[in-house]
Amino acid sequence: MSAQKILMITGDFTEDYETMVPFQALLAMGYAVDAVCPDKKAGDTVATCIHDFEGDQTYTEKRGHNFTLNASFDAVSVESYDALVIPGGRAPEYLRLNEAVISAVQHFMSAGKPVAAICHGAQILTAAKCIEGRTVSAYPACKPEVELAGAAYADIPVDGAVTDGNLVTAPAWPAHPAWLKQFHAVLSSAEGETLAA
């Protein structure tokens, strides 16, 4: 049986941990993961940033690594993917302006395919108008957007995650263990449903 295919949509100044860690962890678990960015192709890089919690009123930001994309955005057919991952950072604030990104997110959500978003990744979900009636976690600064999109904001600890049907969300990178564990459970359930069909 071939590995489930996961699409990761990312961009410049994506959060370093929220891109690198799930990308590598999901590969290590045996999934096939394609990381793409609009207007970039396989082999190109995106700049990352590191958001840290150091006692200020908001996070601090530092330049992170360059993350190499392994697929080309323009060549992607979303129908061929089983799931979607949306990292946080600053990338979502401009990625949500891209109609192809919004269309891709709407495909995964309307098809009921597993979707994992973390931190500011919720900005893309809200722009796609696909979370009404859902319970969604995100970085606390995104709470107004989540609620304006008609979702219930999950006010959970920074290391927690929440699953609502096919959607797994979390507030920030300290939630990776919970977020990835819950996403893996949703992926496993979706694979079981496919096998049973």
Buried (B, 14 or more C-beta within 10 A) or exposed (E): EEBBEBBBBBBBBBBBBBBBBBBEBBBEBEBBBBBBBBEBEBEBEBBBBBBEEEEEEEBEBEEBBEBEBBBBBEEBEBEEBBBBBBBBBBBBBBBBEBEBBBEBBBBBBEEEBBBBBBBBBBBBBBBBEBBEEBBBBBBBEBBEBBEEBEBBBBEBEBBBBBBBEBBBBBBBBBBBBBBBEBBBEBBEEBBEEEEEE
